[in-house]
Amino acid sequence: MPFEEIDDLPINWEDHEDVAIKLYDKFGDEFTEQKIYRIRFTDLIDWVLEIPQFEGTREACSEGHLEMIQAKWVYEWRDNQ
């Protein structure tokens, strides 16, 4: 299955940085570092599952994945300040 662009590649729970970039693209500066770390995991799971290229399932998610996604999202936010 050919992909037209790198953004078309499927992503999963282990792709923490890719997920974080997609979340930053969606929310921009709406969430600061402090707010990112205060997001409820139930909300974060829902937002990740809404990413068009995301192929993971709710059942495959773990607290460790969510913590890594939050950390990478903060790095992405900092890089864009």
NUSEKOL-191381 format. One line per 8 residues: number of its first residue (from 1); for each residue z negated, y, x of C-alpha. Coordinates in nm, 2 decimals, padded with zeros to 4 digits. Layout:
# residues N
NUM) Z:Y:X  ...
//
This chain:
# residues 81
1) 00.00:00.00:00.00  00.11:00.32:00.18  -00.09:00.63:00.17  00.07:00.97:00.14  -00.21:01.16:00.30  -00.54:01.08:00.48  -00.72:01.21:00.17  -00.58:00.92:-00.03
9) -00.76:00.66:00.17  -01.03:00.47:-00.02  -01.39:00.55:00.07  -01.71:00.35:00.02  -02.09:00.39:00.06  -02.07:00.33:00.44  -01.83:00.63:00.48  -02.12:00.88:00.48
17) -01.93:01.16:00.65  -01.63:01.13:00.43  -01.85:01.13:00.12  -02.04:01.43:00.25  -01.71:01.62:00.31  -01.59:01.55:-00.04  -01.92:01.67:-00.19  -01.91:01.99:00.02
25) -01.55:02.04:-00.10  -01.67:02.01:-00.46  -01.98:02.22:-00.44  -01.92:02.45:-00.14  -02.22:02.68:-00.08  -02.37:02.62:-00.42  -02.61:02.38:-00.24  -02.80:02.51:00.07
33) -02.97:02.28:00.31  -03.30:02.29:00.12  -03.13:02.22:-00.21  -02.93:01.93:-00.07  -03.24:01.75:00.04  -03.40:01.81:-00.31  -03.12:01.65:-00.50  -03.23:01.36:-00.72
41) -03.07:01.04:-00.60  -02.96:00.95:-00.95  -02.76:01.27:-00.96  -02.62:01.21:-00.61  -02.51:00.86:-00.71  -02.33:01.00:-01.01  -02.15:01.26:-00.81  -02.04:01.01:-00.54
49) -01.91:00.78:-00.81  -01.70:01.06:-00.95  -01.51:01.11:-00.62  -01.15:01.00:-00.70  -01.10:00.79:-00.38  -01.44:00.63:-00.40  -01.43:00.26:-00.45  -01.80:00.17:-00.42
57) -02.02:00.06:-00.71  -02.36:00.17:-00.83  -02.50:-00.17:-00.74  -02.39:-00.15:-00.38  -02.57:00.18:-00.33  -02.89:00.19:-00.13  -03.15:00.45:-00.05  -03.04:00.44:00.31
65) -02.68:00.53:00.21  -02.80:00.82:00.00  -03.02:00.96:00.28  -02.73:00.94:00.53  -02.50:01.11:00.28  -02.75:01.39:00.24  -02.79:01.44:00.61  -02.41:01.44:00.67
73) -02.37:01.69:00.38  -02.62:01.92:00.55  -02.43:01.90:00.88  -02.11:01.98:00.69  -02.28:02.27:00.51  -02.41:02.40:00.85  -02.07:02.37:01.01  -01.92:02.60:00.74
81) -02.18:02.88:00.76
//
